[in-house]
Every structure is written in C-alpha cells, then in structure tokens.
Amino acid sequence: MFKENYSKIFQGSFIITNRIISELENNNISPLIKNEIESGRLAGFGVVDSHPISVYVFKDEIEKANNILAQLGIHLIS
C-alpha cells in the first residue's frame, strides 16, 4: 500500500532534506520522511550510507513537489 500511494522525491543529507521538508510544508504538502540513520541508531545499529534520509509525497502531489524542488535547484529523483 505504501508504494501505491507514495513516491520518493529526494534522498540526501539532513540539511538539504530539512530545507525541502520546510518548503513542502509551507506549500501544504505533508511529506513522509524515512531516516535510516535515526532508525539504525534507535535499533542499536550503525548505518553507513551517504544519503540516509528519504522524502516521499503522495503520488498526486508529485508535480507540485517537483515545482518546489526546481525552485530550490533540486531535481526530482523519481
């Protein structure tokens, strides 16, 4: 059900991800965040990944999210 409703729009660092989240929320888009570092830390494991944070949006919001990312100079990954 998750993959049917959401699409990943970005994967990257904590700083850039927070900027994207802020802009999406300012435009009435509620992103879903998957943070591999925090998940691994809470489970007691280390994560070795250069892009551990992923941002997802509802599939019907992809076009609006893409326009927001383009204004930030970031390209949609999907």
Beta strands, then each sheet from edge to edge (+ up, - down):
strand 1: 6-12
strand 2: 32-35
strand 3: 53-58
sheet 1: 1+ 3- 2+
end
